[in-house]
Amino acid sequence: MKPPSLTIGIEEEYQIIDPQTRELRSYITQILEEGKLTLREQLKPELHQAMVEVGSTVCKTPAELREELVRLRRSVMELAAKNGLKIVAAGTHPFSSWLTQEITPQERYMGVKQDMQELAQRLLIFGTHVHIGIEDREFLIDCMNVVRYLLPHLLCLSGSSPFWMGRNTGLKSYRSIIFRNFPRSGIPRVFDSWQDFNYLVDTLVNTNTIPDGSKIWWDVRPNWSYPTIEFRVCDVCTRVDEAICIAAIFQAIIYKLWKLRRDNLTFRVYPVELIEENKWRAVRYGLDGKLIDFGKQQELPARDLIRELIEWFIGDVIDELGSRQEIEYAYRILNEGSSADRQLATFQRTGDLKAVVDQLIQETSEGVIIT
């Protein structure tokens, strides 16, 4: 049985910030014009003009991906700096309003606005998408069924959206709530086979519901353009090291599942309703909450279950992949808190959401801009 390539890639969505007002600033058109020579297809617009998306090349290891992501972040920061602007990686802006944001005037995004109406305008959120190469479509579906269980664990690590329109939402990932309003989003159901999945896509295409599988926006999905499984559950990670850690964990999970399958073993598949309960806990409490261990039918501290994921589930493949350093960064997140936790601590200390934006600007550039 041939193993998957386990190639690794990442897409990140950033906020464009005016450092004087700390508000979002519509500037994507200028960044695209100036960046097309250096970044070409790796730099993309997004729905709102105050957003910019980057996509890595196909990498083999988390270490290689880190070099690539540092280069991309640095390039975007330099492009923004030409007009005195800054870049922030966080799932929501602490206080800018979605009501005043301009939609990018491209046919694709105008089409989304037409289809989704007010929901598109509200979609002022920023995520991290991780791609892991899987060439065998049946194995990809098997993986998707199993990894759904672990998505809330990774959302706890990546939560970076506690604020919305100047309010402390009381949630660690308010981005997840906003995106949940979109159709074909959230945790997918269990699929029996690639044919089962393809039947769903074909039916939606044939009934003029979607043009193709790229308009299925689940938290994990088969990518429609590339032979990858795409993880979409995470808020955009504020620090580069957080993004690489999470990408490395996803890669290790897929490798572990392949080894189990090779040995004719697997992991239990749980119903979507139970996984949604854990996702809600991750959205609401993040690392400070409890997740349900469905096997034991117990709730346990999220931090304990994340450690168990790293040490018990993927612990035996980390060194084979050479990604121990990247994955063990998760322990720093467990100790210091997620981006959401750090934002909330700054706000509690200062009472000033502009101070939160300043912190996000600084953390987004950590390890990227040498000062």
C-alpha positions in Angstrom: 0.0 0.0 0.0 1.6 3.2 -1.2 1.8 5.9 1.5 0.4 9.4 0.9 2.9 12.1 -0.1 2.1 14.1 3.1 3.0 17.3 1.3 2.1 20.3 3.4 0.8 23.7 2.4 -0.9 26.6 4.2 -3.2 29.6 3.3 -3.5 32.5 5.7 -5.9 35.5 5.6 -4.6 38.7 7.1 -6.0 42.0 8.2 -4.7 45.3 6.6 -4.4 47.8 9.4 -3.9 51.6 9.6 -1.5 51.9 12.5 -2.8 55.4 13.4 -6.4 54.5 13.9 -5.8 50.7 14.3 -8.8 50.3 12.1 -9.0 48.0 9.1 -8.0 49.7 5.8 -9.2 48.9 2.3 -5.9 48.5 0.4 -5.9 45.1 -1.3 -5.9 46.5 -4.8 -2.7 48.4 -4.3 -1.0 45.4 -2.6 -2.0 43.2 -5.5 -0.6 45.7 -8.1 2.7 46.0 -6.3 3.0 42.4 -5.2 2.2 40.6 -8.5 5.8 40.7 -9.6 7.3 39.2 -6.5 4.5 36.9 -5.2 2.5 36.2 -8.3 -0.2 33.6 -7.7 0.7 33.3 -4.0 -1.0 36.6 -3.2 -4.8 36.8 -3.5 -7.6 39.2 -2.8 -10.4 38.2 -0.5 -14.0 39.1 -0.1 -13.3 42.3 1.7 -10.8 44.9 0.5 -9.2 45.1 4.0 -8.2 41.4 3.7 -5.3 39.7 1.9 -4.6 36.0 1.5 -1.3 34.2 0.9 -0.8 30.6 -0.2 2.4 28.7 0.3 4.1 26.5 -2.3 3.9 22.8 -1.8 6.3 21.8 1.0 7.6 18.5 2.2 8.3 19.3 5.9 7.1 21.8 8.5 10.6 23.3 8.6 10.4 24.0 4.9 6.9 25.4 5.3 8.1 27.7 8.1 10.7 29.3 5.8 8.0 29.7 3.1 5.5 31.3 5.5 8.1 33.7 7.0 8.9 34.8 3.4 5.3 35.3 2.6 4.4 37.2 5.7 7.5 39.4 5.3 6.7 40.2 1.7 3.1 41.2 2.6 4.3 43.3 5.5 6.8 45.1 3.2 4.1 45.7 0.6 1.7 47.2 3.2 4.5 49.3 4.8 5.0 51.1 1.5 1.8 53.0 2.4 2.5 53.1 6.1 0.2 50.2 6.8 0.5 47.1 9.0 -0.6 43.4 8.8 -2.4 41.5 11.6 -3.1 37.8 11.9 -6.2 37.3 14.1 -9.6 35.7 13.5 -11.5 38.9 13.9 -10.6 42.6 14.2 -11.1 43.7 17.8 -13.4 46.7 17.0 -13.7 47.5 13.2 -17.3 47.2 11.9 -18.3 44.8 9.2 -21.0 47.4 8.2 -18.4 49.8 6.7 -16.2 47.3 4.8 -15.8 47.5 1.1 -16.3 44.3 -1.0 -13.5 43.5 -3.5 -14.8 44.5 -6.9 -14.1 41.2 -8.7 -16.7 39.0 -10.3 -16.1 36.1 -7.9 -16.7 38.2 -4.8 -19.6 40.2 -6.2 -21.1 36.8 -7.0 -20.6 35.7 -3.3 -22.2 39.0 -2.2 -25.1 38.4 -4.6 -25.6 34.8 -3.4 -25.1 35.4 0.3 -26.4 39.0 0.7 -25.9 40.3 4.3 -24.0 37.1 5.3 -21.2 38.0 2.9 -20.9 41.5 4.3 -20.7 40.0 7.8 -17.9 37.6 6.8 -15.2 39.8 8.2 -13.2 36.9 9.5 -9.7 35.4 9.0 -8.7 31.8 8.9 -5.8 29.4 8.5 -6.3 26.6 5.9 -3.8 23.6 6.0 -3.4 21.2 3.1 -1.9 17.7 3.5 -1.2 15.7 0.4 -3.3 12.5 0.1 -3.5 10.9 -3.4 -5.7 7.9 -2.6 -9.3 9.3 -2.5 -10.7 6.5 -0.5 -8.1 6.9 2.2 -8.8 10.7 2.1 -12.5 10.0 2.9 -11.4 7.6 5.7 -9.2 10.3 7.1 -11.9 13.0 6.9 -14.3 10.7 8.9 -11.8 10.2 11.7 -10.1 13.6 12.0 -13.4 15.3 12.6 -13.0 14.2 16.2 -9.8 16.1 16.6 -10.8 19.4 15.0 -12.0 21.0 18.3 -8.6 20.2 19.9 -6.8 22.2 17.1 -9.4 25.0 17.3 -8.6 25.4 21.0 -4.9 25.9 20.1 -5.7 28.4 17.3 -8.5 30.5 18.8 -7.7 34.2 18.0 -11.1 35.9 17.7 -12.5 36.9 21.2 -13.7 40.4 20.1 -16.3 41.5 17.6 -17.2 45.1 16.8 -15.7 46.4 20.0 -17.3 43.9 22.3 -15.7 41.1 24.3 -17.9 38.2 23.0 -17.0 35.8 25.9 -15.9 33.3 23.2 -12.4 32.3 22.2 -13.3 31.8 18.5 -16.1 34.2 17.4 -15.0 33.6 13.9 -16.4 30.1 14.1 -19.8 31.6 15.0 -19.8 34.0 12.0 -18.8 31.4 9.5 -21.4 29.0 10.8 -24.1 31.1 9.2 -22.8 30.1 5.8 -24.4 27.0 4.1 -22.3 23.8 3.7 -20.1 24.8 6.7 -19.2 23.2 10.1 -18.3 19.6 10.8 -19.1 17.3 7.9 -21.1 14.1 8.2 -19.6 10.7 7.8 -19.1 9.5 4.2 -19.0 5.9 3.2 -16.7 6.4 0.2 -15.4 8.9 -2.3 -18.4 7.9 -4.5 -20.7 8.9 -1.6 -19.0 12.3 -1.4 -19.0 12.7 -5.2 -22.7 12.0 -5.3 -23.3 14.9 -3.0 -21.2 17.3 -5.0 -22.7 16.1 -8.3 -26.3 16.6 -7.0 -25.5 20.1 -5.8 -23.8 21.0 -9.1 -26.6 19.5 -11.2 -29.2 21.5 -9.3 -27.3 24.8 -9.8 -26.7 25.0 -6.0 -22.9 25.3 -6.4 -20.6 25.5 -9.4 -18.2 22.9 -8.1 -16.8 21.3 -4.8 -14.9 24.4 -3.9 -18.1 26.0 -2.6 -18.3 23.3 0.1 -16.9 25.1 3.2 -16.7 22.4 5.9 -14.1 22.5 8.7 -12.3 19.7 6.8 -12.9 18.8 3.2 -11.3 17.2 0.2 -9.8 20.1 -1.8 -11.4 20.3 -5.2 -8.4 21.4 -7.1 -5.5 19.5 -5.5 -5.1 15.9 -4.1 -5.1 17.2 -0.5 -7.3 17.1 2.6 -7.9 20.7 3.6 -8.3 21.7 7.3 -10.3 24.9 7.6 -11.4 24.9 11.2 -8.7 27.1 12.6 -8.7 30.8 13.2 -5.7 32.4 11.5 -2.7 31.9 13.8 -1.2 35.2 15.2 2.4 33.9 15.4 4.2 32.0 12.7 5.3 29.3 15.2 1.6 28.7 16.1 0.7 28.2 12.4 3.6 25.8 11.8 2.8 23.9 14.9 -0.8 23.3 13.9 0.2 22.4 10.3 2.7 19.9 11.7 0.1 18.3 14.0 -2.3 17.9 11.1 0.5 16.2 9.0 1.4 13.9 11.8 -2.3 12.9 12.3 -2.6 11.9 8.7 0.6 9.9 8.8 -0.6 8.1 11.9 -3.9 7.3 10.3 -2.1 5.9 7.3 0.1 3.6 9.5 -3.0 2.4 11.3 -4.7 1.6 7.9 -1.6 -0.1 6.6 -1.8 -2.4 9.7 -5.5 -2.9 9.1 -6.4 -0.8 12.2 -8.4 2.4 12.5 -9.8 4.9 15.0 -13.4 5.1 16.0 -15.6 7.4 14.0 -18.0 9.5 16.1 -21.4 11.1 15.1 -21.4 14.7 14.0 -23.7 15.7 16.9 -21.1 14.7 19.5 -18.2 16.4 17.6 -20.3 19.6 17.3 -20.6 19.6 21.1 -16.8 19.6 21.5 -16.5 22.3 18.8 -18.9 24.5 20.8 -16.8 24.0 23.9 -13.6 24.9 21.9 -15.4 28.0 20.5 -16.7 29.1 23.9 -13.8 28.3 26.4 -10.8 27.4 24.2 -7.9 25.9 26.2 -9.6 26.9 29.5 -12.5 24.6 29.0 -13.2 20.9 29.0 -13.7 18.6 26.0 -15.5 15.3 26.0 -13.5 12.1 25.7 -16.2 10.1 23.8 -14.5 6.8 24.4 -14.5 7.3 28.2 -17.8 9.3 28.1 -16.1 11.9 30.4 -15.3 15.5 30.1 -11.6 16.3 30.7 -9.6 19.5 30.6 -8.9 20.5 27.0 -5.2 20.9 27.8 -5.0 17.3 29.0 -6.7 15.9 25.8 -4.4 18.0 23.6 -1.3 16.6 25.4 -2.8 13.1 24.9 -3.2 13.8 21.2 0.5 14.8 21.0 2.0 12.2 23.3 -0.2 9.2 22.8 -1.8 9.5 19.4 0.9 11.0 17.2 3.9 10.6 19.6 5.3 7.6 17.7 5.4 9.3 14.3 6.7 12.8 15.2 10.4 11.8 15.1 9.8 9.8 11.8 8.5 13.1 10.3 11.3 15.1 11.9 8.8 17.6 13.3 9.2 17.3 17.1 10.5 20.8 17.4 7.5 22.3 15.5 4.9 20.2 17.3 6.2 20.7 20.8 5.6 24.4 20.3 2.1 23.4 21.3 3.3 23.1 24.9 4.2 26.8 24.9 0.6 27.6 23.7 -0.8 25.4 26.5 1.4 27.2 29.0 1.0 30.8 27.7 -2.5 30.6 26.2 -3.8 31.0 22.7 -3.9 34.3 20.8 -7.4 34.8 22.2 -6.2 34.4 25.7 -3.3 36.9 25.2 -5.7 39.4 23.6 -8.1 39.1 26.5 -5.2 39.5 29.0 -4.0 42.7 27.3 -7.6 44.1 27.3 -8.1 43.3 30.9 -4.8 45.0 31.8 -5.3 48.1 29.6 -9.0 48.4 29.0 -8.0 49.5 25.5 -8.7 47.6 22.3 -6.2 49.7 20.4 -3.5 48.2 22.7 -4.8 44.8 21.7 -4.3 45.7 18.0 -0.8 46.9 18.8 0.0 43.6 20.4 -1.4 41.7 17.4 0.8 43.8 15.1 3.8 42.9 17.1 3.0 39.2 17.5 2.2 38.8 13.8 5.7 40.0 12.9 7.5 37.8 15.5 10.2 35.8 13.8 9.3 37.6 10.5 10.6 41.2 10.7 14.0 41.4 12.3 14.1 44.5 14.5 
